[in-house]
Amino acid sequence: MNRTHGTLSKFAVVFGSALSVAFAASAAQPEASSASGDYAYRWPLNAEGQNAAWQFELTPEVYAALIDPGLGDFDVVNADGQSVPVARLTVDPTALPGVAQVALPVFALPRIDGDGGRDDLSLRLERDMDGRLRMLQADVTSAPAQARIDYVMDADISRDPKRPSTVDRLDLNWPEGGDVNARFAVEGSEDLRQWQTLVDAAAVVSLRRGGALLQRRDIPLPTTALRYLRLRQLDGDPVPGLQVTARRTRAGVSSPQWKRLRADFVDSGRDEIGKDHVYRYRLPAKLPVGRIDVTLGTDNGTAEVIVDVQNGSPGSEIWTPIGRTLLFRLQQDGVRIDNEDYVLTSALAAREWRLRSPIELVPSPTVEMAYLPDRFVFLAQGRGPYALVAGSRNARRTSLPVEQALAPLRTRLGKDWTPPVATLGPRGAAAGTAAYAKQAKPTDWRSWLLWGFLIVGAAIVGGFALSLLRQKPAAES
C-alpha cells in the first residue's frame, strides 16, 4: 500500500509540474495589439507650432473610409506610431461661443432719389453715451406718399469695442399679414454718409397660395465689420414692422462652417406602389446632413416633395420618410427666388437619399447637402508630425478624458478658447483594403494545451485506479 501511495505522490508532482509549464507557456504568448497598421489609410495632420492640443474636422474622404457608425475606427498617431489621446468636440451651431443672433434697431426712412440716384434727405441723429445710434429722423416734408423705404440699422449694438466682431447674415421678420415680395440691396457705412454696396439685390418673399406658404427671409452677406447697415428696398410695397436679426461672430473665434456638397443624381422612376415619382441621389459618404437645398430645374414652378433616406445596411432597399417641404423657383426682373433649405431636426448620417413627388419634375431637381463636419481634438503627445489613420474592421479608438485635460488651458486662456486647427493632407495607404477583411480567429494554444494535459492526466489517473483495483483482490487472497 505504501508503494502505491508513493507512486501516486510522484504522479501528482509530475502532473502538477507539467500543468505549471503549460500555464507558463500559454501566458508567454503575446496579446494582439492595435497599431496604425490596423487601419486602411492615413492622412498627415498639418499642425505647425508648439501647442498642447489641436482640433481637426473629418472630410468626406475620411467619412468614406469609416465603417463604424460611432466613428470609432480612426485614430491619431505620433511620429513613433503611438496613439495619442483623441476626443470629440461637441458642435452646437446655435450655442457657439463668440457667435450670436443679435436683434438690430431698425430706423425706417422714406427715400428721395434725386438725379443720379442721390439721396436728398436731411438726417437728424441722436447717440447715447457710448456713441450708439439712439434716434434717426429724416426731413420728409418733400417725400412723396409712395416713396420707397430705406431701413438703417445700427450693427454696433451690444458690440464689445475691445472684442471686434463681424456680421455675415441678416434674417428679416415682419408681422404676419398680406403677401410680401420685395428685393433689397444691402449697404454698409462707418459714418452714415459714405455707403458701400455689400449685396446688389436679394429677394425676400412670403406668399400664400392655396394653403401653401412660399417663404424666404434670409440675406447672406459677405463678412463685414461696418458699423451701420442699410437695406434699400428696390421694389415692392413697404414692409411695416420690419425686424432684422444679424448673425454676429467675434473676431478670432473659429466657428464651424456649414459645408455644402452636391449629391449625384442616380436615377428616377416610380415608388414601390407605383404612385409617386421618385428621384434618387447619392453622396460619396455617410455625411452628417443637417440641411437639404433642393432646387427646381424650371422657372416659375412649385412642387411639394417628401424627403426619404436610406440609412440601413448596405444593399438595403428600405426607405424612411423624414419630412416634406415646398419647393419653388420664381423669376422676377432678372432676380431668381428659390425656396429656403429644408432643415432637419437633427443631423442624419446617410449616403442614399430620394425625393418623392405626386407630379413629374422635369428636369430633375438638383440637391445640395449641407453638413457640419464632426470635430475632434487630440493632445500633442510624443514627437510630431502627427497623422490620422482610419478605416478598420477590428480596431477601435480608446475614449479618453481629453476635455478634462484641457480645463487648465481654458482657465488660463479664457472659457472661449479653442485649440488651433490642424488640416489634413493628402491621403496615403496604410494597411489598405486588408484592414477591412474579416480576420481568421487566432488559434487559442492555451486552451488546447490545457485540455491536452487534462486528458492525458485523466487517462493516467484512470490507469492507476484500474491498476489499484486489480491489485486489491490479489492482496486479499
Residue pairs with C-beta under 8 A, 6 or more apart in sequence:
4 468
4 471
7 464
8 464
11 460
11 461
11 464
15 453
15 457
15 460
18 453
18 457
19 450
19 453
19 457
22 449
22 450
22 453
23 450
25 445
25 449
26 445
26 446
26 449
26 450
27 446
29 445
29 446
32 442
34 83
34 394
34 395
34 396
35 81
36 42
36 75
36 77
36 81
36 83
36 387
36 389
36 430
37 430
37 431
38 392
38 394
38 395
38 431
38 435
39 73
39 74
39 75
39 389
39 390
39 391
39 392
39 395
39 430
39 431
39 435
40 65
40 390
40 391
40 392
40 429
40 430
40 431
40 432
40 433
40 434
40 435
40 436
41 65
41 389
41 390
41 391
41 427
41 428
41 429
41 430
41 432
42 387
42 388
42 389
42 390
42 427
42 428
42 429
42 430
43 61
43 62
43 387
43 388
43 389
43 390
43 424
43 425
43 426
43 427
43 428
44 385
44 386
44 387
44 424
44 425
44 426
44 428
45 54
45 56
45 76
45 385
45 386
45 387
45 388
45 422
45 423
45 424
45 425
46 422
46 423
46 424
46 425
47 54
47 380
47 384
47 385
47 386
47 420
47 422
49 420
51 380
51 419
51 420
52 379
52 380
52 406
52 409
52 419
53 377
53 378
53 379
53 380
53 402
53 405
53 406
53 409
53 419
54 377
54 378
54 380
54 386
54 419
54 420
54 421
54 422
55 89
55 254
55 375
55 376
55 377
55 418
55 419
55 420
55 421
55 422
56 375
56 376
56 377
56 378
56 388
56 421
56 422
56 423
56 424
57 256
57 373
57 374
57 375
57 376
57 421
58 71
58 373
58 374
58 375
58 376
59 373
59 424
60 261
60 283
60 284
60 285
60 287
61 285
61 427
62 74
62 388
62 390
62 424
63 285
63 286
63 287
64 284
64 285
65 74
65 390
65 391
66 73
66 74
66 285
66 286
66 390
66 391
67 73
67 391
67 392
67 393
67 436
68 396
69 349
71 88
71 374
72 396
72 397
73 390
73 391
73 392
73 393
73 395
73 396
73 397
74 388
74 389
74 390
74 391
74 397
75 83
75 86
75 388
75 389
75 390
75 395
75 397
76 83
76 84
76 86
76 378
76 386
76 387
76 388
76 389
77 83
77 84
77 386
77 387
77 389
78 84
78 381
78 382
78 383
78 384
78 386
79 382
79 383
79 384
79 385
79 386
80 382
80 383
82 381
82 382
83 397
83 398
84 378
84 379
84 380
84 381
84 382
84 386
85 378
85 379
85 381
85 400
85 402
85 405
86 376
86 377
86 378
86 397
86 400
86 402
87 376
87 377
87 378
87 399
87 400
87 401
87 402
87 403
88 374
88 375
88 376
88 377
89 375
89 376
89 377
89 418
91 256
91 372
91 374
91 375
93 99
93 255
93 256
93 258
93 372
96 253
96 255
96 256
97 253
97 415
97 416
97 418
98 165
98 249
98 250
98 252
98 253
98 255
98 416
99 247
99 248
99 249
99 250
99 253
99 255
100 247
100 248
101 171
101 245
101 246
101 247
101 248
102 157
102 158
102 245
102 246
102 247
102 248
103 243
103 244
103 245
104 153
104 154
104 155
104 157
104 229
104 244
104 245
104 246
105 133
105 153
105 154
105 157
106 151
106 152
106 153
106 242
106 243
106 244
107 133
107 136
107 151
107 152
107 153
108 149
108 150
108 151
108 238
108 242
109 121
109 123
109 136
109 138
109 140
109 149
109 150
109 151
109 152
110 121
110 138
110 140
110 143
110 147
110 148
110 149
110 150
111 119
111 121
111 143
111 147
111 148
111 149
111 150
111 232
112 119
112 120
112 121
112 142
112 143
112 147
113 119
113 120
114 120
120 142
121 138
121 139
121 140
121 143
122 138
122 139
123 136
123 137
123 138
123 139
123 192
124 135
124 136
124 137
124 138
124 139
125 133
125 135
125 136
125 192
126 133
126 134
126 135
126 136
127 133
127 134
128 134
132 154
132 156
132 157
133 154
133 156
133 228
136 152
148 232
148 233
148 234
148 238
149 233
149 238
149 239
150 230
150 231
150 232
150 233
151 230
151 231
151 233
151 242
151 244
152 192
152 228
152 229
152 230
153 228
153 229
153 230
153 231
153 244
153 246
154 227
154 228
155 167
155 188
155 226
155 227
155 228
155 229
155 246
155 248
156 227
156 228
159 165
159 248
160 250
163 250
163 251
164 225
164 250
164 251
165 225
165 248
165 249
165 250
165 251
166 223
166 224
166 225
166 248
166 249
166 251
167 221
167 223
167 224
167 225
167 229
167 246
167 247
167 248
167 249
168 220
168 221
168 222
168 223
168 224
168 247
168 249
169 218
169 219
169 220
169 221
169 246
169 247
170 186
170 218
170 219
170 221
170 229
170 231
170 244
170 245
170 246
170 247
171 217
171 218
171 219
171 244
171 245
171 246
171 247
172 204
172 217
172 218
172 219
172 239
172 242
172 243
172 244
173 217
173 242
173 243
173 244
173 245
174 180
174 206
174 239
174 240
174 241
174 242
174 243
175 240
175 241
179 206
179 207
179 208
180 204
180 205
180 206
180 207
180 236
180 237
180 239
181 203
181 204
181 205
181 206
181 207
181 236
181 332
182 203
182 204
182 205
182 233
182 234
182 235
182 236
182 237
182 239
183 201
183 202
183 203
183 204
183 233
183 234
183 235
183 236
183 332
183 333
183 335
184 199
184 201
184 202
184 203
184 204
184 219
184 231
184 232
184 233
184 234
185 197
185 199
185 200
185 201
185 202
185 231
185 232
185 234
186 197
186 198
186 199
186 202
186 219
186 221
186 229
186 230
186 231
186 232
187 195
187 196
187 197
187 198
187 229
187 230
187 232
188 195
188 196
188 198
188 224
188 226
188 228
188 229
188 230
189 195
189 196
189 226
189 227
189 228
189 229
189 230
190 226
190 227
190 228
191 228
192 228
195 230
196 226
198 221
198 222
198 224
198 229
199 219
199 220
199 221
199 222
201 234
201 335
202 219
202 220
203 216
203 332
203 335
203 336
203 337
204 216
204 217
204 219
205 214
205 215
205 216
205 330
205 337
206 213
206 214
206 215
206 216
206 217
207 213
207 214
207 215
208 214
209 302
212 302
212 304
212 326
213 326
214 302
214 326
214 328
214 330
214 339
215 340
216 337
216 338
216 339
216 340
217 340
218 340
223 249
229 246
231 242
231 244
233 239
235 333
249 255
250 416
253 416
253 418
254 418
254 420
254 421
256 372
256 373
256 375
258 290
258 291
258 370
258 371
258 372
259 370
259 371
259 372
259 373
260 293
260 368
260 369
260 370
261 283
261 284
261 287
261 368
261 369
261 371
262 366
262 367
262 368
262 369
263 281
263 282
263 283
263 353
263 367
263 368
263 369
264 281
264 282
264 283
264 284
265 279
265 280
265 281
265 364
265 366
265 367
266 280
266 281
266 282
267 280
268 277
268 278
268 279
268 280
268 364
269 277
269 278
270 276
270 277
270 278
271 277
271 278
271 356
275 358
276 306
276 356
276 357
276 358
277 356
277 357
277 358
277 359
277 360
277 361
278 308
278 354
278 355
278 356
278 357
279 354
279 355
279 357
279 361
279 364
279 365
280 352
280 353
280 354
281 352
281 353
281 354
281 355
281 367
282 351
282 352
282 353
283 289
283 350
283 351
283 352
283 353
283 369
284 351
285 351
286 311
286 349
286 350
286 351
287 349
287 351
287 369
287 371
288 347
288 348
288 349
288 371
288 372
288 373
288 374
289 344
289 347
289 348
289 349
289 350
289 369
289 370
289 371
290 343
290 344
290 346
290 347
290 348
290 370
290 371
290 372
291 341
291 342
291 343
291 344
291 369
291 370
291 371
292 307
292 325
292 341
292 342
292 344
292 353
292 367
292 368
292 369
292 370
293 341
293 342
293 367
293 368
293 369
293 370
294 305
294 325
294 327
294 339
294 342
294 355
294 365
294 366
294 367
295 327
295 329
295 338
295 365
295 366
295 367
295 368
296 302
296 303
296 327
296 328
296 329
296 338
296 361
296 365
297 361
297 362
297 363
297 364
297 365
297 366
298 329
298 362
298 363
299 329
299 330
299 331
299 336
300 329
300 330
300 331
301 327
301 328
301 329
302 326
302 327
302 328
302 329
303 326
303 327
303 328
303 357
303 359
303 361
304 324
304 325
304 326
304 327
304 357
304 358
305 324
305 325
305 327
305 355
305 356
305 357
305 361
305 365
306 321
306 323
306 324
306 355
306 356
306 357
307 321
307 322
307 323
307 324
307 325
307 342
307 353
307 354
307 355
308 319
308 320
308 321
308 322
308 353
308 354
308 355
308 356
309 319
309 320
309 322
309 348
309 350
309 352
309 353
309 354
310 316
310 317
310 318
310 319
310 320
310 350
310 351
310 352
310 353
310 354
311 320
311 348
311 349
311 350
311 352
312 318
319 354
321 356
322 344
322 348
323 342
323 344
325 339
325 342
326 339
327 339
327 365
328 337
328 338
328 339
329 336
329 337
329 338
329 339
330 336
330 337
331 337
341 370
347 371
347 372
353 367
353 369
355 361
355 365
355 367
377 402
377 403
377 406
377 419
378 386
378 402
379 402
379 405
380 386
386 422
388 424
389 430
391 435
391 436
392 431
392 435
392 436
393 435
393 436
393 437
393 438
393 439
394 439
395 435
406 419
409 417
410 417
